[in-house]
């Protein structure tokens, strides 16, 4: 059995979310062949110290004490320090590089440069993210980067209780600047009032509520802290899932929706064309206009909707968690032979 040393930092930084889910699935699917060994100490001034003494915000910047001649795969941007340690790092996106500014961006890039230089192997979750890594950190040899697509939780997201007459437009996730939530609101505003919107994420802030017209706000149902079962239900019961993001490193919600038989409308940018494949309904330059037209067509043309649903179900099979786990296992075996 291969031993992989790893921290569990991502689950403490991000209790729910795509990256946390990917790590949970990876460990679950490889338990019979991989011994996952938790790394419990960080290095401070050259001395291993139990990381329970540090807040997560500080711990994320410290190297991890790792036994010599082992494999360390960090869940975040960290290095395992020990003689002969093989360091593997997975880069999920370059959001910071594109949208952060000032001190946060400078500090992040310093951390990234250090980790990338000291890693034996760099993994990317998409070809798009691999291109971004090379663009922002041109000192990295592209041949040092391998792509392994994320897997989705196929045990939790599947077709269940479909509603063919639904007029619910679904939005899932954060509403950060690059997520394009304003475009989602514009789409809803241009649809007949018989359509309603459901938003899954943090409750609206006071400033958000202030900026959403009352007649539009009344058409939106907000759901926070939903369970996986509830999220599956929402995907299943919705007419369409809109993902107006301007940039993604992967885009797991796209696959979750498709696996639940929910059509997906999104932009044709970054990793979304790669992940959406032939199944997503990609918009052109006028996102709002194209999204409205797709929604009306999905409502009026059952044959079209059925075709889109079936393409989505087929596309989701490319990202089953077992496929991801098998690729990681193959990589770990290869590294273990030469370490």
C-alpha positions as MATLAB code, in Angstrom:
seq = 'XXXXXXXXXXXXXXXXXXXXXXXXXXXXXXXXXXXXXXXXXXXXXXXXXXXXXXXXXXXXXXXXXXXXXXXXXXXXXXXXXXXXXXXXXXXXXXXXXXXXXXXXXXXXXXXXXXXXXXXXXXXXXXXXXXXXXXXXXXXXXXXXXXXXXXXXXXXXXXXXXXXXXXXXXXXXXXXXXXXXXXXXXXXXXXXXXXXXXXXXXXXXXXXXXXXXXXXXXXXXXXXXXXXXXXXXXXXXXXXXXXXXXXXXXXXXXXXXXXXXXXXXXXXXXXXXXXXXXXXXXXXXXXXXXXXXXXXXXXXXXXXXXXXXXXXXXXXXXXXXXXXXXXXXXXXXXXXXXXX';
ca = [
       0.000    0.000    0.000;
       1.321    3.426   -0.984;
       1.673    6.052    1.733;
       0.671    9.609    0.870;
       1.321   12.272    3.463;
      -1.136   15.146    3.332;
      -2.453   17.994    5.410;
      -6.177   18.584    5.849;
      -5.941   22.346    5.698;
      -8.485   22.884    2.929;
     -11.321   21.423    5.003;
     -10.583   23.965    7.727;
     -10.299   26.877    5.319;
     -13.332   25.864    3.251;
     -15.916   23.743    5.087;
     -17.985   23.317    1.940;
     -17.068   23.891   -1.668;
     -15.645   22.261   -4.751;
     -12.040   21.801   -3.599;
     -13.057   20.309   -0.252;
     -15.420   17.921   -2.044;
     -12.722   16.808   -4.480;
     -10.314   15.956   -1.653;
     -13.010   14.101    0.280;
     -13.895   12.017   -2.776;
     -10.257   11.321   -3.624;
      -9.524    9.940   -0.164;
     -12.754    7.939   -0.041;
     -12.178    6.319   -3.434;
      -8.552    5.314   -2.741;
      -8.783    4.004    0.838;
      -8.215    0.398   -0.284;
      -4.958    1.240   -2.076;
      -3.631    4.429   -0.448;
      -2.693    4.956    3.188;
      -3.407    8.614    3.792;
      -1.136    9.790    6.576;
      -2.038   13.112    8.240;
       0.813   15.561    8.648;
       0.358   17.089   12.087;
       3.262   19.502   12.449;
       4.388   22.675   10.722;
       7.896   24.135   10.502;
       8.556   27.413   12.290;
      12.142   28.705   12.445;
      13.309   25.208   11.476;
      11.450   23.496   14.332;
       8.430   21.130   13.915;
       5.498   22.434   15.975;
       2.020   20.963   16.372;
      -0.193   22.937   14.005;
      -3.029   23.010   16.535;
      -1.288   26.009   18.065;
      -1.788   28.126   14.947;
      -4.872   29.752   13.439;
      -5.661   28.539    9.920;
      -4.815   31.954    8.474;
      -1.205   31.564    9.673;
      -0.895   27.823    9.224;
      -1.567   28.104    5.498;
       1.781   29.852    4.987;
       3.973   27.363    6.892;
       5.818   24.323    5.549;
       4.782   20.914    6.823;
       7.106   18.554    8.684;
       7.313   15.379    6.592;
       9.328   12.146    7.059;
      12.286   11.695    4.662;
      11.834    9.959    1.298;
       8.037   10.189    1.313;
       5.333   11.686   -0.913;
       3.566   14.816    0.302;
       0.449   16.115   -1.468;
      -0.832   19.337    0.074;
      -4.512   20.254    0.030;
      -3.426   23.883   -0.089;
      -0.342   25.794   -1.294;
       2.186   24.230    1.058;
       5.409   22.251    0.899;
       6.367   19.148    2.847;
       9.841   19.679    4.256;
      12.079   16.651    4.751;
      15.048   14.997    3.058;
      14.087   13.423   -0.247;
      10.394   14.389    0.022;
       8.454   14.359   -3.262;
       6.129   17.365   -3.253;
       2.934   17.316   -5.291;
       0.700   20.381   -5.544;
      -2.700   20.777   -7.211;
      -3.628   24.193   -8.616;
      -7.395   24.657   -8.932;
      -7.523   28.116  -10.488;
      -5.783   31.457  -10.902;
      -8.607   33.591   -9.503;
      -6.262   35.606   -7.284;
      -4.010   36.415  -10.210;
      -6.912   37.762  -12.250;
      -9.040   39.561   -9.698;
      -7.026   40.422   -6.576;
      -5.014   43.609   -6.173;
      -2.459   45.237   -3.925;
      -0.889   43.430   -0.987;
      -3.108   40.335   -1.210;
      -2.075   39.725   -4.806;
       1.635   40.350   -4.168;
       1.682   38.058   -1.143;
      -0.255   35.338   -2.960;
       2.101   35.421   -5.938;
       5.125   35.168   -3.647;
       3.602   32.082   -2.036;
       2.703   30.577   -5.424;
       6.166   31.155   -6.881;
       7.794   29.491   -3.873;
       5.473   26.476   -3.969;
       5.684   26.042   -7.743;
       9.495   26.184   -7.712;
       9.788   23.644   -4.894;
       7.177   21.178   -6.154;
       8.335   18.008   -7.839;
       5.077   17.717   -9.749;
       2.358   20.287  -10.427;
      -1.200   19.157  -11.121;
      -3.896   21.271  -12.753;
      -7.628   20.531  -12.717;
      -8.113   21.674  -16.315;
      -6.203   22.500  -19.466;
      -7.441   26.066  -19.051;
      -5.888   26.371  -15.595;
      -2.648   24.858  -16.907;
      -2.481   27.647  -19.504;
      -3.120   30.208  -16.779;
      -0.300   28.828  -14.624;
       2.143   29.131  -17.509;
       0.845   32.614  -18.352;
       1.205   34.021  -14.831;
       4.341   32.042  -13.910;
       6.299   31.694  -17.172;
       9.351   30.242  -15.407;
       7.410   26.972  -15.062;
       8.039   24.339  -17.717;
       4.625   23.285  -19.110;
       5.870   19.679  -19.186;
       6.071   19.790  -15.384;
       2.283   20.302  -15.208;
      -0.119   17.374  -15.550;
      -3.887   17.744  -15.922;
      -6.321   15.627  -13.916;
      -9.912   16.769  -14.146;
     -11.911   17.092  -10.955;
     -14.561   14.523  -10.214;
     -18.023   15.308   -8.864;
     -19.937   13.543   -6.103;
     -21.805   11.059   -8.305;
     -23.197    9.311   -5.249;
     -25.104   12.463   -4.315;
     -26.015   14.105   -7.602;
     -28.279   12.133   -9.936;
     -31.699   12.301  -11.618;
     -34.468   12.198   -9.031;
     -38.043   13.534   -9.098;
     -37.901   15.546  -12.310;
     -40.533   18.246  -12.906;
     -41.171   18.754  -16.620;
     -43.312   21.875  -16.133;
     -40.845   23.780  -13.923;
     -40.165   27.452  -14.570;
     -37.497   27.798  -11.887;
     -34.177   29.387  -12.863;
     -31.400   28.279  -10.513;
     -28.239   30.020   -9.337;
     -25.729   28.229   -7.076;
     -22.582   29.572   -5.422;
     -20.903   32.744   -4.285;
     -21.646   36.150   -5.751;
     -18.101   37.472   -6.037;
     -17.304   40.004   -8.735;
     -16.288   37.452  -11.372;
     -19.348   35.242  -10.833;
     -21.584   37.477  -12.932;
     -24.574   37.479  -10.579;
     -25.717   40.811  -11.959;
     -26.233   39.156  -15.344;
     -28.328   36.453  -13.679;
     -30.592   39.175  -12.253;
     -30.890   40.811  -15.666;
     -31.955   37.500  -17.194;
     -34.708   37.101  -14.591;
     -35.871   40.676  -15.132;
     -36.388   40.015  -18.860;
     -38.405   36.840  -18.396;
     -42.205   36.763  -17.886;
     -43.303   36.871  -14.254;
     -44.364   33.225  -14.433;
     -40.648   32.367  -14.111;
     -39.092   32.446  -10.649;
     -35.492   32.379   -9.485;
     -33.882   30.354   -6.739;
     -30.520   31.416   -5.368;
     -28.449   29.031   -3.257;
     -25.679   30.683   -1.260;
     -25.121   33.141    1.543;
     -28.101   35.379    2.418;
     -28.248   38.673    0.577;
     -26.374   41.461    2.311;
     -28.109   44.762    3.068;
     -26.298   46.421    0.179;
     -27.372   43.663   -2.220;
     -30.997   43.962   -1.154;
     -30.794   47.724   -1.590;
     -29.557   47.321   -5.170;
     -32.147   44.749   -6.286;
     -35.476   46.286   -7.385;
     -38.389   45.211   -5.171;
     -40.371   43.763   -8.064;
     -37.395   41.545   -8.896;
     -36.522   40.671   -5.312;
     -40.045   39.319   -4.804;
     -39.409   36.743   -7.559;
     -36.269   35.348   -5.899;
     -36.206   32.593   -3.295;
     -33.002   32.529   -1.236;
     -31.775   29.234    0.254;
     -28.764   29.184    2.576;
     -26.921   26.345    4.319;
     -28.624   23.731    2.157;
     -27.730   20.055    2.504;
     -26.423   18.006   -0.409;
     -29.794   16.249   -0.614;
     -31.552   19.610   -0.806;
     -29.137   20.850   -3.475;
     -29.787   17.716   -5.541;
     -33.519   18.376   -5.203;
     -33.100   21.964   -6.404;
     -31.113   20.871   -9.461;
     -33.738   18.254  -10.266;
     -36.688   20.588   -9.883;
     -35.280   23.503  -11.885;
     -35.880   24.284  -15.525;
     -32.295   25.406  -15.984;
     -29.131   26.211  -14.047;
     -27.463   29.493  -15.008;
     -23.722   29.839  -14.424;
     -22.816   33.351  -15.634;
     -19.252   33.257  -14.306;
     -16.645   35.315  -16.148;
     -13.867   32.928  -15.185;
     -13.504   29.463  -13.625;
     -10.687   27.067  -12.884;
     -13.010   24.106  -13.361;
     -16.725   24.576  -12.558;
     -18.049   21.591  -10.581;
     -21.618   22.988  -10.308;
     -21.905   22.624  -14.091;
     -21.365   18.874  -13.792;
     -23.560   18.513  -10.702;
     -26.458   20.133  -12.554;
     -25.990   18.003  -15.666;
     -25.837   14.820  -13.576;
     -29.244   15.784  -12.135;
     -30.733   16.245  -15.602;
     -30.725   20.043  -15.357;
     -29.734   22.007  -18.493;
     -26.846   24.455  -18.027;
     -26.446   27.922  -19.522;
     -22.992   29.470  -19.195;
     -20.393   31.591  -20.915;
     -17.924   30.005  -23.325;
     -14.809   31.032  -21.424;
     -11.927   29.656  -19.334;
     -12.527   26.034  -18.298;
     -16.273   26.116  -18.941;
     -15.994   25.112  -22.609;
     -13.719   22.256  -21.551;
     -16.055   21.042  -18.794;
     -19.367   21.818  -20.495;
     -18.354   20.006  -23.669;
     -21.186   19.502  -26.156;
     -23.795   19.590  -23.414;
     -23.775   23.167  -22.093;
     -25.765   25.937  -23.735;
     -23.032   28.490  -24.368;
     -23.894   32.145  -24.799;
     -22.286   34.606  -27.160;
     -21.275   38.217  -26.565;
     -24.750   39.201  -25.311;
     -25.095   36.835  -22.363;
     -28.478   38.095  -21.173;
     -30.156   38.031  -24.593;
     -28.836   34.552  -25.407;
     -29.721   33.140  -21.981;
     -33.307   34.410  -22.234;
     -33.668   32.860  -25.683;
     -32.333   29.516  -24.434;
     -34.736   29.544  -21.470;
     -37.772   30.249  -23.643;
     -36.728   27.512  -26.053;
     -36.250   25.015  -23.207;
     -39.763   25.865  -22.015;
     -41.486   25.639  -25.378;
     -39.586   22.818  -27.090;
     -39.686   19.565  -25.124;
     -37.603   17.676  -27.716;
     -34.849   20.297  -27.448;
     -34.915   20.136  -23.661;
     -34.742   16.332  -23.703;
     -31.756   16.465  -26.086;
     -29.913   18.927  -23.825;
     -30.656   16.833  -20.724;
     -29.378   13.637  -22.348;
     -26.208   15.337  -23.565;
     -25.622   16.577  -20.017;
     -26.067   13.141  -18.482;
     -23.541   11.726  -20.950;
     -21.093   14.563  -20.341;
     -21.244   14.103  -16.568;
     -19.962   10.544  -16.959;
     -16.573   11.963  -17.997;
     -16.157   13.372  -14.495;
     -17.235   10.486  -12.276;
     -15.233   10.401   -9.048;
     -13.827    6.928   -9.749;
     -12.224    8.170  -12.986;
     -10.520   11.001  -11.105;
      -9.376    8.679   -8.308;
      -7.947    6.140  -10.775;
      -5.887    8.833  -12.474;
      -4.493   10.026   -9.145;
      -3.738    6.452   -8.116;
      -1.854    5.866  -11.379;
       0.147    9.034  -10.751;
       0.960    8.096   -7.140;
       2.159    4.646   -8.236;
       4.407    6.201  -10.867;
       5.891    8.662   -8.385;
       6.301    6.008   -5.695;
       8.451    3.882   -8.022;
      10.987    6.611   -8.650;
      11.067    8.524   -5.365;
];
